[in-house]
């Protein structure tokens, strides 16, 4: 089809009413478009989420900034819980808090996926420019004619409608991506991690209080596997066990509750008293899969474009899947504002985001190794302490990679590059050193002064206007 002018486009179609699709609809509505959103599942405000699929999310500065762009950060702040660091639970040691950043403002927020999705859906519909059609499955997409076939699950009726331009926000199993791959004859790199996850529950304590410190992300690193826990506003925690799919130990080898219980009691003894729903969770919650998806092309002319997990699914170990998707929405909105046609907008968007998506995919995989193993290593602890000391002394030039990713809006690719340089400096300064006081800070200053200054720290505050 001929590339369509943005100014002459009355309606934009979005496939997927999850977090990215809902936020993108709000951005487009604010630009004056009518937005038609088609979602395969039912309305989550009416239907209960599937068991074991309410995994909490870590909202950081990139996601906050995207919400700030449409004025929703205040609304989300009502149910977002700040976490100031990792509470590391060793097998034979007392829990130890490892702060994320230098100041009290450097926190990430635990948000419940269902509550966030509800807030975004309500906000989208309140624009009066967004119509959301639930239980509508995309069956076929013709990117030449711009027509799509849908199935209405409520009535069983199959129908066809025009969808150009189309934004595919339909997740890691994207039907829009499959159609794009066929149309462009492209190979999609989809790699499953050989580890899965099981969601567990820590109910609220007496009086609705949290059973653990609610101002931290709790982590039980055990080398080849780990468990984490994020707080909820109702006093509960959502725990997630990450474990190999096969081998010993693995989800495959823990094939009875008795074996599973013995494993949990041996590896996470300080958590057992609070995991009062362990047997129910074991039997009712499915083991989830995780993987990384990379696409060489995110759009087909001005007909369709992919955003969020549909374009670049990530493993969850850097807490950036949602934040990256929200950043996509803000960037695509900017590209639409700066372009005359949809092809121009989609091309600019891909150029701006694809390299950064690849970078955060790599860093998310690396962070799994750090979280499940390195956080207890003395060398890692020393380098982490030195990172924070160098940042305190040289705040404009030395910023830890974690802080660049979570607390600033530095492009992911630059954060990855600077992170590698930081690690070289840290290893050089800690070689043969066991204590922070023994570091050669004269050499440290000389090495850090060679780095280019970075952008100032972002507000990272849910209440900032």
Secondary structure, 3 states (H helix, E strand, C coil): CCCCEHHHCCEEEEECCCHHHHHHHHHHHHCCCEEEEECCCCCCCCCCCCCCCCCCEEECHHHHHHHHCCCCHHHHHCCCEEECEEEECCCCCCCEEEECCCCCCCCEEEECHHHHHHHHHHHHHHCCCEEEECCEEEEEEECCCCEEEEEECCCCCEEEEECCCEEECCCCCCHHHHHHHHHHCCCEEEEEEEEEEEEEEECCCHHHCCCCCCCCEEEEECCCCEEEEEECCCCCEEEEEEEECCCCCCCCCCCCHHHHHHHHHHHCHHHHHHCCCHHHHHHHCCCEEEEEEEECCCEECCCEEECCHHHHCCCCCCCCHHHHHHHHHHHHHHHHHHCCEHHHHHHHHHHHHHHHHHHHHHHHHHHHHHHHCHHHCHHHHHHHHHHHHHHHHCCCCCCCHHHHHHCCCCCHHHHHHHHHHHHHHHHHHHCCCCCHHHCCHHHHHHHHCCCCCCCCCCCCCCCCC
